[in-house]
Amino acid sequence: MGALRTTREQWVEAGLTALASGGPDAVRVEALAKALGVTKGGFYGSFADREALLDAMLDTWERESTDEVLARVEREGGDPRTKIKRAGVLTFSSGRLLPIDLAVRDWARRDEAVADRLRRVDNRRMGLLREMIGTFCADPDEVEARSLLAFCVLIGEHFLAADHGGRTRAQVLARAGELILDQPHRDA
């Protein structure tokens, strides 16, 4: 019986893991083959070159972090505020998507094609925020500002090292969410 072939999806998954932990420079065919426990020769049965793998990785990230998140948000339903919270949790609290998202953001600072793709993803995410916030806020300028604040909080909080004056990060994030989503304050 012959050895099982390493699938294209396995290479992509190994590449995404490497990207999340070490950035695009960590996505090397030899290192991925070692992580998969295979020889690098099998790689070329799935991809023409490393660039093809990087494109496939970005395709997977984009599909999972937008198409699949947005589909799940719609499928599970709820009011607009619930949909916004669900999309944020699925994208920015996930042990899978968050590290990849942050690595893609860093990579986009140095690669214009990646920056274009990130812009497309962020525009789709902002589209959801605008649509949902627009259901309870009529001022287009305020909708845009709230959408930007929501997005910046979700991304930026992962880089912030500040203390919060006796409050936990979770408490401050919850209050920020209440303010952005125009909800009354709930004591924790």
C-alpha positions, 0 to 999 in steps of 0.5 A: 500500500502506497503512502498517503499524499499530503493534501493541498489543504494540509500544506495550506494549514501548515503555512497558515500556522507558520504565518501566524507564529512567524510571519511570511518569512516563516512560510518555507517549503522545507520547514513546512515539510518537516512540520508535516513529516513529509519530504518537500517533493510532495509540495510540488504536486500541489503548488507550482511554487511558494507564491502559489502557496502564499496565494492559497493561504490568503484565499483560505484566510479571506474565505474563513474570516469573511465569507464563513463568518458572515454566513454564520452571522446570518445563519444564526440571526439575531438583532443587529447588535448581536450580529456585530458581537458575533462577528467580532467574537468569531473573527477576533477572539478565535484561537485560529483566525485572530493570529492569522489576521494579525500576521496578515496585517503585519505582512500587509505593511510590507506587501502591496498585494497583501495590503490590497487583499486586507483592504478588501477583507476590512471593507467587507467587515466595515460593510457589516458594521455600517449596515448593522449600526445603521439600524439604530443610528441614523446619522451617516457620519456617526455610523462611520465613526462608530464602525471605525471605533468598533473595528479599531477596538477589536484590532487595537486591543491586542496591541495595547499594554496599558492598565485600566485603573483597577478595571479588567481589560474585559470590563473596559472592552465591554463598556466600550462595546456598550458605548459604540453599540448605544447600549445602557451600561450593565454592571459586571 
